[in-house]
Each structure stands twice: as structure tokens, then as C-alpha cells.
């Protein structure tokens, strides 16, 4: 899945307009589609309240999605 498709999927899950860090494009295109799907599933769980994203320490009015996998990949939204 290309970065734009990945971002559209995130927007579809969250059902709102969001801003993406430029880092998202690099990460989305450098990981496997399986990992992308896993991240999208995690975002959906955060939206449903089953998981809690870590708060953004520097900008309390923003919600950051930080996905930390067991193999040291981190994705911030």
C-alpha cells in the first residue's frame, strides 16, 4: 500500500481530517503491507477504546498515535 493509500485508510478509520507528519510517508512505504494492516488495526482499536494512544508530551491538545512494535519499529501519527 502506498503512503497516500495508507493515510486515506487512517482518515477513514478516524473519520476526521487529520494532519500527518512527513515521517509517515517514509515509514508507510518502507514497511510491509502486513505491518501496515497491523498498524491500521491498532489505530482502529485506539478509536474504539480498546487501546490507548500515548499522549503527546509537548502538545497536550493533540493526540499522538505511537505504535511500538516488538522489532523496534515506531510509527507516530
Backbone as a ProteinNet text record, in pm:
[ID]
protein_1_A
[PRIMARY]
XXXXXXXXXXXXXXXXXXXXXXXXXXXXXXXXXXXXXXXXXXXXXXXXXXXXXXXXXXXXXXXXXXXXXXXXXXXXX
[TERTIARY]
85.6	0	90.7	60.3	138.2	102.4	188.1	169.3	34.4	-5.3	-134.2	-251.1	-243.5	-348.9	-354.1	-235.8	-227.1	-289.4	-255.4	-309.8	-461.2	-510.2	-655.2	-723.5	-658.5	-714	-721.1	-617.9	-617	-729.9	-745	-851.6	-987.9	-1001.5	-1127.9	-1160.3	-1059.6	-1080.8	-1119.5	-1044.9	-1068.9	-1188.4	-1228.8	-1345.5	-1336.7	-1216.9	-1198.2	-1072.8	-1064.1	-947.8	-832.3	-717.7	-601.4	-479.2	-377	-251.1	-149.2	-69.8	32.6	170.6	255.1	396.6	456.9	553.6	618.2	686.5	716.5	780.7	688.9	559	462.6	481.4	506.7	524.7	644.4	755.3	874.5	847.2	785.1	759.3	659.6	549.7	445.1	497.7	588	639.5	757.1	810.9	925.8	889.3	764.3	723.5	633.2	619.2	538.9	390.2	313.7	169.2	109.6	166.9	120.1	135.7	250	273.9	180.1	156.7	62.3	-75.7	-119.5	-251.1	-254.8	-144.8	-137.5	-149.9	-83.6	-91.7	-232.6	-293.8	-431.2	-526.7	-504.8	-586.1	-568.3	-444.4	-415	-482.5	-480.2	-546.2	-696.2	-752.9	-896	-926.5	-839.9	-859	-849	-759.2	-749.2	-878	-930	-1054.5	-1170.7	-1173.8	-1281.8	-1262.9	-1147.8	-1122.2	-1059.4	-1030.4	-969	-820.6	-757.7	-618.3	-616.3	-511.1	-497.2	-367.6	-376.8	-253.8	-183.2	-51.8	24.1	-2	-19.4	-41.3	86.1	69	181.8	230.5	350.9	402	418.2	458.3	483.7	359.4	258.6	137.5	16.7	-22.6	-129.8	-264.1	-284.1	-411.6	-416.3	-307.4	-302.6	-301.8	-351.4	-341.9	-238.9	-142.9	-39.7	-63.5	-55.1	-60	82.7	135.9	272.1	264	295.8	292.5	433.5	453.4	584.3	574.4	642.6	637.8	750.7	746	846.7	981.3	987.6	1115.3	1170.2	1138.6	1191.2	1143.7	1036.9	976.8	880.3	888	793.3	730.1	603.6	530.1	453.4	466.1	396.4	296.7	172	67.7	13.6
-116.5	0	123.4	217.1	340.7	432.7	529.9	620.5	692.1	738	807.8	715.8	591.6	494.4	466.8	455.4	430.3	546.5	668.9	785.5	793.8	761.5	760.7	656.8	542.2	437.6	487.4	557.7	613.7	714.7	803.9	904.1	835.4	728.4	653.5	591	540.2	479.9	586.6	696.6	801	889	885.9	960	1109.8	1163.5	1307.7	1350.2	1478.7	1532.8	1541.2	1486.4	1490.7	1533.8	1580.4	1618.5	1508.7	1479.6	1377.4	1440.3	1387.8	1422.9	1368.4	1436.6	1389.6	1255.3	1220.5	1092.3	974.5	995.7	889.3	833.4	919.6	873.1	780.7	817	731.8	596.7	600.6	476.8	389.7	448.2	370.3	298.7	361.2	298.8	205	206.6	120.5	-5.1	-17	-136.1	-223.1	-346.7	-441.1	-408.1	-458	-437.3	-503.8	-616.1	-683.4	-591.7	-524.7	-433.7	-313.1	-264.4	-153.6	-193.5	-313.1	-361.3	-375	-418.2	-431.9	-294.7	-195.1	-59.4	-3.9	-26.6	19.7	-45.9	-172.9	-243.1	-181.6	-146.6	-83.9	52.5	129.6	260.8	243.6	142.4	114.5	79.6	-0.6	-35.7	88.3	179.9	305.6	385.1	392.7	466.3	406.3	273	203.6	202	246.5	249.9	123.7	26.6	-97.6	-78.4	19.3	56.6	206.2	251.1	394.1	445.4	544.7	603.2	684.4	693.1	774.2	921.3	1001.3	1144.4	1210.4	1315.3	1393	1484.5	1465	1539.1	1688.2	1724.3	1864.6	1941.7	1871.8	1936.4	1862.4	1899.2	1828.4	1831.9	1928.9	1937.9	1845.6	1775.3	1682.6	1539.3	1451	1308.7	1249.9	1183.2	1116.3	967.2	904	759.6	711.7	645.2	594	442.7	380.9	235.3	182.9	103.9	46.7	-103.5	-152.8	-296	-364.8	-495	-571.8	-573.5	-527	-526.9	-385.2	-297.2	-160.8	-65.9	-97.4	-0.4	85.1	214	305.7	392	410.9	495.9	596.6	722.8	828.4	893.6	908.5	975.6	1087.9
0	0	0	-84.5	-92.8	23.5	48.8	162.5	156.1	38.7	27.4	59.8	14.7	45.2	195.3	255.1	398.7	475.9	437.3	505.7	487.7	370	346.5	435.6	453.5	540.4	684.9	729.3	865.3	880	783.4	787.1	789	710.8	708.6	843.5	911.8	1043.9	1145.2	1146.5	1246.1	1211.9	1084.6	1037.7	1068.7	1048.1	1063.8	989.3	964.8	896.3	995	958.5	1045.9	966	1036.6	974	999.6	898.1	909.5	909.3	989.9	992.3	862.6	804.2	681.8	698.4	821.7	851.9	817	823.5	796.2	655.7	559.3	421.7	408.8	471.5	467.6	531.4	647.9	720.9	646.2	600.8	534.1	410.3	339.7	217.8	243.1	365.7	393.6	471.9	514.4	587.8	500.7	540.5	462.5	475.2	380.7	385.6	509.4	550.6	671.6	793	803.7	915.6	905.4	784.5	766.4	818	781.2	826.1	977.8	1036.4	1181.5	1248.2	1192.3	1245.7	1229.8	1114.5	1093	1192.9	1220.8	1321	1459.1	1491.3	1620.2	1629.9	1522	1521.3	1542.8	1478.7	1495.9	1641.7	1704	1844.6	1934.2	1901.1	1976.2	1962.6	1841.7	1816.2	1895.3	1904.5	1974.6	2126	2174.2	2317.8	2373.3	2287.2	2332.6	2363.9	2299.9	2325	2353.6	2420.6	2448.6	2388.2	2299.3	2245	2352.6	2343.6	2438.4	2411.4	2517.5	2494.3	2442.5	2367.8	2317	2429.1	2476.9	2592.2	2564.2	2444.2	2412.4	2369.8	2320.7	2271.4	2328.8	2448.8	2520.3	2448.3	2359.4	2288.4	2167.3	2138.8	2026.2	2075.9	1994.1	2023.8	1929.7	1985.3	1904.9	1911.3	1797.6	1793.1	1775.4	1876.1	1870	1876.5	1766.6	1758	1777.6	1881.9	1909.9	1889.4	1790.3	1765.3	1840	1844.5	1916.3	1845.4	1721.4	1649.9	1631.3	1727.9	1734.4	1625.7	1555.3	1462.8	1542.6	1522.7	1588	1481.3	1494	1399.4	1481.4	1447.9	1519.3	1426.4	1472.4	1396.4	1479.5
[MASK]
+++++++++++++++++++++++++++++++++++++++++++++++++++++++++++++++++++++++++++++

